[in-house]
């Protein structure tokens, strides 16, 4: 079922609707939405703490009372190693979930367990491939930023000393880095797209090695450059449009929800003004319940979008990769006439 990048959008929406809502069971729906959000990685950890904002406003990186002691170095190193190990374990589990969800969408099953166990070895090798690619990206960005190391070091030293760097020097340092940063972002997006959207099916269905999967994907891209370029554009634009639509739909209910929670908190604070610990406990419980409701709504609304993105990738590449396409859209059985 060969479809262009634009033609694959509507079938992806239809398959998403069928997969998540027919039949509809809330427990299963919530489970699939949570897995979809985890595997697609729609969330971003881009928020800064109050201390970070305060440091940027005052020009100081550390508070005046902060004193670094050499005895902290082993603690910092150990903490960094523990965080790195936990991050690797989490990324490995996410990789296993990606293969499990791939199995669910391809075979139209709602059970996570079969794909989790079936593709264990493939997921492990794909995890190692992602690590190698990530290290290559880090080395590349380090080499690219090497000429700017001196300027970055001087800027950091001036900020730490409480000085205010010259605006012209900051622009001279930052402006040349903007196109490099944009190019790096595009390279990361394209690399992630090639790995997850195109190479992962070869790992899962053929147990392919990295070289074999890349050769198969590159051969198809080279033969249909225009189609894959259009797909890459839509693959980036469609999630953004989806997030904007969800934001618009949830804006007014979200404002109402925040206003109601704020009024409840104010009411609790007024009624239990003299209760002390009990007031704090009740307000904390209300805050936790509100957060749980907001998280539940976010998962239930973001899950279909994440699933549709993965369905879109499968349908597009399934038209160019026959083993995947035959599973998504089984060939019609040919009727054989009975013997005379």
C-alpha positions in Angstrom: 0.0 0.0 0.0 2.3 2.7 -1.3 1.3 6.1 0.0 3.0 9.5 -0.2 3.8 11.5 2.9 0.6 13.5 2.7 -1.6 10.5 1.8 -0.4 8.6 4.9 -1.8 11.1 7.3 -5.5 10.1 7.2 -4.8 6.3 7.4 -2.7 7.0 10.4 -5.5 8.8 12.1 -8.0 6.0 11.3 -5.7 3.3 12.6 -5.1 5.3 15.8 -8.9 5.7 16.3 -9.4 2.0 15.8 -6.5 0.9 17.9 -7.3 3.1 21.0 -11.1 3.4 20.9 -12.6 0.3 19.3 -13.5 -1.1 21.8 -12.8 1.5 24.4 -11.7 0.4 27.9 -10.3 3.2 30.0 -7.7 1.1 31.8 -6.3 -0.2 28.5 -6.6 3.2 26.9 -4.6 4.8 29.8 -1.9 2.2 29.7 -1.4 2.6 25.9 -1.4 6.4 26.1 1.2 6.3 28.9 3.4 3.9 26.9 3.0 6.1 23.7 4.0 9.2 25.6 7.1 7.5 27.1 8.2 6.0 23.8 7.7 9.1 21.7 9.3 11.4 24.2 6.9 14.4 23.8 7.9 15.8 27.2 10.9 18.1 27.6 12.8 19.1 30.6 13.4 22.7 29.7 12.2 24.4 32.8 14.7 26.3 34.9 14.6 26.6 38.7 14.1 29.8 40.6 17.8 29.8 41.5 18.8 29.7 37.9 16.6 32.7 37.1 17.9 34.6 40.1 21.5 33.8 39.0 20.8 35.2 35.5 19.2 38.3 36.9 21.9 39.1 39.5 24.8 38.0 37.3 26.1 35.6 40.0 26.4 31.9 39.4 26.7 30.9 43.0 25.4 32.6 46.2 27.8 34.5 48.2 27.7 32.0 51.1 28.7 29.1 48.8 32.1 27.7 49.3 33.4 24.7 47.4 35.4 22.2 49.4 37.7 19.6 47.7 36.1 16.9 49.9 33.0 17.3 47.8 34.7 16.1 44.6 34.3 12.3 45.3 30.6 12.9 46.3 30.0 14.9 43.1 31.7 12.2 40.9 29.8 9.4 42.6 26.5 11.3 42.3 27.2 11.9 38.6 28.0 8.2 38.0 24.8 7.1 39.8 22.7 9.6 37.7 24.4 8.4 34.5 23.7 4.7 35.4 20.1 5.5 36.2 19.7 7.4 33.0 21.1 4.5 31.0 18.8 2.0 32.7 15.8 4.3 32.0 16.8 4.7 28.3 17.2 1.0 28.0 13.7 0.4 29.4 12.3 3.0 27.0 14.0 1.3 24.1 12.3 -2.0 25.1 9.0 -0.2 25.3 9.5 1.2 21.8 9.8 -2.3 20.4 6.9 -3.5 22.5 4.7 -0.7 21.3 5.9 -1.3 17.7 4.6 -4.8 18.1 1.3 -3.6 19.4 0.7 -1.1 16.5 1.9 -3.4 13.7 -0.1 -6.5 14.9 -3.0 -4.4 16.3 -2.8 -6.0 19.7 -3.1 -4.1 23.0 -0.8 -6.4 25.0 2.6 -4.9 25.9 4.1 -8.1 27.2 4.5 -10.1 24.0 6.5 -7.4 22.3 8.5 -6.8 25.4 9.8 -10.4 25.5 9.9 -11.1 21.8 12.3 -8.3 20.9 14.6 -8.4 23.9 17.8 -9.0 21.9 16.9 -6.6 19.1 16.1 -3.9 21.6 19.4 -4.5 23.4 21.4 -4.1 20.1 19.3 -1.1 19.1 20.0 0.5 22.5 23.8 0.1 22.0 23.4 1.6 18.5 21.6 4.6 19.9 24.4 5.0 22.5 27.1 5.0 19.8 25.2 7.5 17.7 24.7 9.7 20.7 28.4 9.6 21.5 29.2 10.5 17.9 26.9 13.5 18.1 28.6 14.6 21.4 32.0 14.3 19.9 31.0 16.2 16.8 29.5 19.1 18.7 32.6 19.2 20.9 34.8 19.4 17.9 32.6 22.1 16.3 32.6 24.2 19.5 36.3 23.9 20.1 37.1 27.2 18.4 34.7 28.9 20.8 36.1 27.3 24.0 38.3 30.3 24.8 35.5 32.8 24.5 33.1 30.6 26.6 35.8 30.2 29.3 36.3 34.0 29.5 32.6 34.6 29.6 32.1 32.1 32.4 35.0 33.5 34.4 33.7 37.1 34.1 30.2 36.0 35.2 31.6 34.0 38.2 33.7 37.0 39.2 30.5 39.2 39.3 31.5 41.2 36.2 29.2 42.3 33.5 30.5 41.2 30.1 30.4 43.6 27.2 27.3 43.2 25.0 29.4 43.3 21.8 31.6 40.5 23.1 28.5 38.4 23.9 27.0 38.9 20.4 30.4 38.1 18.8 30.4 34.8 20.8 26.7 33.9 20.4 25.9 34.9 16.8 28.3 32.4 15.1 26.9 29.6 17.3 23.3 30.1 16.3 23.6 28.4 12.9 25.7 25.7 14.4 23.1 25.1 17.0 20.3 25.0 14.4 22.3 22.6 12.3 22.9 20.4 15.3 19.2 20.3 16.1 18.3 19.4 12.6 20.9 16.6 12.6 19.6 15.2 15.8 16.0 15.2 14.5 17.0 13.6 11.3 19.2 11.0 13.1 16.4 10.1 15.5 13.9 9.9 12.7 16.2 7.5 10.7 16.8 5.3 13.8 13.2 5.1 15.1 11.1 5.4 12.0 13.2 3.4 9.5 15.9 1.3 11.1 13.9 0.0 14.0 11.5 -2.0 11.8 14.5 -3.8 10.2 15.8 -4.7 13.6 12.4 -6.0 14.8 11.3 -7.9 11.7 14.6 -9.1 10.2 16.8 -9.1 13.3 19.1 -7.0 11.1 22.6 -5.8 12.0 23.3 -2.0 12.1 25.0 -2.1 8.7 22.3 -4.1 7.1 19.5 -1.9 8.5 21.3 1.3 7.4 22.1 0.0 3.9 18.4 -0.9 3.4 17.2 2.4 4.7 19.7 4.5 2.7 18.9 2.6 -0.5 15.2 3.5 -0.2 16.0 7.1 0.7 18.4 7.5 -2.2 15.7 6.2 -4.6 12.9 8.4 -3.3 14.6 11.5 -2.0 11.6 13.7 -2.6 9.2 11.4 -0.7 11.4 11.1 2.3 12.1 14.8 2.4 8.4 15.5 2.4 7.9 12.9 5.1 10.6 14.5 7.2 9.0 17.9 7.0 5.5 16.6 7.9 7.0 14.4 10.6 8.3 17.5 12.3 5.4 19.8 11.5 2.5 17.5 12.3 3.4 17.0 16.0 3.8 20.7 16.4 0.3 21.3 14.9 -1.1 18.6 17.1 0.3 20.2 20.3 -1.0 23.6 19.3 -4.5 22.1 18.7 -4.4 20.3 22.1 -3.3 23.5 23.8 -6.1 25.5 22.2 -8.7 22.9 23.2 -7.4 22.6 26.8 -6.7 26.3 27.4 -10.1 27.3 28.7 -10.7 24.1 30.7 -7.2 24.5 32.1 -7.8 28.0 33.2 -11.1 27.0 34.9 -9.4 24.1 36.6 -6.6 26.3 37.9 -9.1 28.8 39.1 -11.2 26.2 41.0 -8.1 24.7 42.6 -6.9 28.1 43.7 -10.3 28.9 45.2 -10.3 25.6 47.1 -6.8 26.3 48.4 -7.8 29.8 49.5 -11.0 28.4 51.2 -9.0 25.8 53.0 -6.5 28.4 54.1 -9.3 30.6 55.4 -11.3 27.9 57.2 -8.4 26.1 58.7 -6.3 29.3 59.4 -5.7 28.2 63.1 -5.3 24.5 62.4 -1.6 24.6 61.8 -0.3 21.2 60.6 -3.8 20.0 59.6 -4.2 23.0 57.3 -0.9 22.3 55.6 -1.7 18.6 55.3 -5.2 19.3 53.7 -3.7 21.8 51.3 -0.9 19.3 50.3 -3.5 16.6 49.7 -5.6 18.9 47.5 -2.4 19.9 45.6 -1.5 16.2 45.0 -5.0 15.4 43.8 -5.0 18.4 41.4 -1.6 17.4 40.1 -2.8 13.8 39.6 -5.9 15.0 37.7 -3.8 17.3 35.5 -1.3 14.4 34.8 -4.2 12.1 33.9 -5.7 14.6 31.5 -2.3 15.2 29.9 -1.6 11.5 29.4 -5.1 10.8 28.0 -4.8 13.7 25.6 -1.2 13.3 24.6 -1.4 9.5 24.1 -3.5 9.6 20.9 -1.2 12.2 19.4 1.9 10.1 20.2 0.2 7.0 18.8 -0.8 8.8 15.6 2.8 9.9 15.1 4.0 6.3 15.3 1.2 5.0 13.1 2.1 7.7 10.5 5.7 6.5 10.5 4.7 2.9 10.1 2.3 3.5 7.3 4.7 5.6 5.3 7.6 3.3 5.6 5.4 0.2 5.3 4.6 1.2 1.7 8.4 1.1 1.0 9.4 -1.9 3.1 7.4 -4.9 2.1 7.7 -7.1 5.3 6.3 -4.2 7.3 3.6 -3.3 4.7 2.4 -6.9 4.4 1.7 -7.0 8.2 0.0 -3.7 8.3 -2.1 -4.4 5.2 -2.2 -8.1 4.5 -2.5 -9.0 0.8 -5.9 -10.2 -0.2 -6.3 -13.9 -0.4 -6.5 -15.1 -4.0 -9.5 -17.2 -4.7 -8.7 -20.5 -6.3 -11.3 -22.1 -8.5 -12.2 -25.7 -7.4 -11.2 -28.5 -9.8 -13.7 -29.4 -12.5 
